[in-house]
Amino acid sequence: MTARTSKTKTMDFNSIAEVEDKYQVATYKKMPIAIERGEGSWVWTSEGTKYLDLYGGHAVCATGHSHPNVVKRISEQAQRVIFYSNLVYSQIRAEASQQLVSIAPAGLTQAFFCNSGTEANENAMRMARMTTGREKIVTFTGGFHGRTADAISATFLGKYRDLGKPNVPGHVAAEFGDIESVRKVIDADTAAVMLEPIQSMAGVCEAEPEFFIELRRLCDGNGALLIFDEVQTGIGRVGEWFFAGSSFAGGVVPDIVTLAKSLGSGVPVGACLVNARVAGHIKLNDLGTTFGGGMLAMAAVLGTLEAIESDRMIENASMIESRIRTGLTGVPGVRSIKGKGCLLGIEFEENCSPVHERLLEAGIITGTSSDPKVLRLLPPLNTRLEEIDLFIERLAH
Ligand SMILES: Cc1ncc(COP(=O)(O)O)c(C=O)c1O
């Protein structure tokens, strides 16, 4: 074994890729770049090449890469104390919880912190079962909720559910946007209806506000809870702090909102925001987590919320959407623009993977989706309009 030193030897791209591929179990098909540094909406590779990151580090870096306020918050916290669990109180956790609840839609009054989106959804479904004493969960074709047992069983998008076999019993699917299909499956055994309010991975699929209004009515009429999986839509991405409670949702506020991705600007953290009814059913030791609510993650949450607020990123997210809609109107091959704010799907006439590759060669990172014709953009909310213009120009030429 070679001696470890604190100084890391610089490796070129081929060596990095060879070593990672050798020592890591496969996950995603990787882009042929190694990221070394990031600032704002830009990342630099091991070879010094600069890319405009309109995929936001996998829908995560809402405040851009290494936002100074997030860096300050986490580095100050790391020097004070990195971690202690919910077995003790902590000022940074108190502040982060209060701040998060203060921006939440009216009625969502308490937070449960965990570490990821899938964990937030697992806990949301568990809380719904504890609150109602029922087991059945209704989700939607095309929805994605994560890869742990219960969340993958709630995921009726493509092949994912099968990857989680044997599935957790009690999951049924309705058709997104089709209230009659929900009416057919919701009943007195239903603990909750859970949905991504914009189905991102499915290709940025949207539903009308009336759908959410009817869904709320159906849940109330059947004594079931309503859960919004806002792992992608939450924390300002749609041009509002949350999809829940916005005009996009017809003002509907669910009983539980789940969050992750943008919440910590890249430091792993997830959360469930719940109303008083749900919180009232959770007793000591019903839920637990070692890492959830740890101080470093809470510093990242606080740093993120402060940055979004002080840099007026939510307004900017809406301006980005308008700029893209205007800029891509009439561009040959583009059929439509879907989504809201900084969660956008560009629908092409044909398979968009050649466009995705061409943009990467031109120095712009974008995302694909499970719809081969939909290119996804999940840029940092503070991406500058000149940077968006650069994308429009490179896409159009
Ligand atoms: C809508 C949605 N829910 C849940 C998840 C799972 O989150 P995580 O990968 O943090 O477990 C994702 C991840 O892409 C997601 O997009």
PDBQT file of the ligand as one rigid body, heavy atoms in Angstrom, charges set to zero:
ROOT
HETATM    1  C1  LIG A 401     -39.144  13.789  -7.992  1.00  0.00    +0.000 C 
HETATM    2  C2  LIG A 401     -38.087  12.968  -7.315  1.00  0.00    +0.000 A 
HETATM    3  N1  LIG A 401     -38.374  12.341  -6.166  1.00  0.00    +0.000 NA
HETATM    4  C3  LIG A 401     -37.452  11.604  -5.517  1.00  0.00    +0.000 A 
HETATM    5  C4  LIG A 401     -36.176  11.452  -6.000  1.00  0.00    +0.000 A 
HETATM    6  C5  LIG A 401     -35.172  10.656  -5.262  1.00  0.00    +0.000 C 
HETATM    7  O1  LIG A 401     -34.215  11.509  -4.694  1.00  0.00    +0.000 OA
HETATM    8  P1  LIG A 401     -32.790  10.966  -4.233  1.00  0.00    +0.000 P 
HETATM    9  O2  LIG A 401     -32.034  10.575  -5.450  1.00  0.00    +0.000 OA
HETATM   10  O3  LIG A 401     -32.186  12.118  -3.482  1.00  0.00    +0.000 OA
HETATM   11  O4  LIG A 401     -33.056   9.801  -3.344  1.00  0.00    +0.000 OA
HETATM   12  C6  LIG A 401     -35.827  12.098  -7.203  1.00  0.00    +0.000 A 
HETATM   13  C7  LIG A 401     -34.479  11.933  -7.769  1.00  0.00    +0.000 C 
HETATM   14  O5  LIG A 401     -34.203  12.198  -8.915  1.00  0.00    +0.000 OA
HETATM   15  C8  LIG A 401     -36.809  12.862  -7.878  1.00  0.00    +0.000 A 
HETATM   16  O6  LIG A 401     -36.528  13.488  -9.028  1.00  0.00    +0.000 OA
ENDROOT
TORSDOF 0
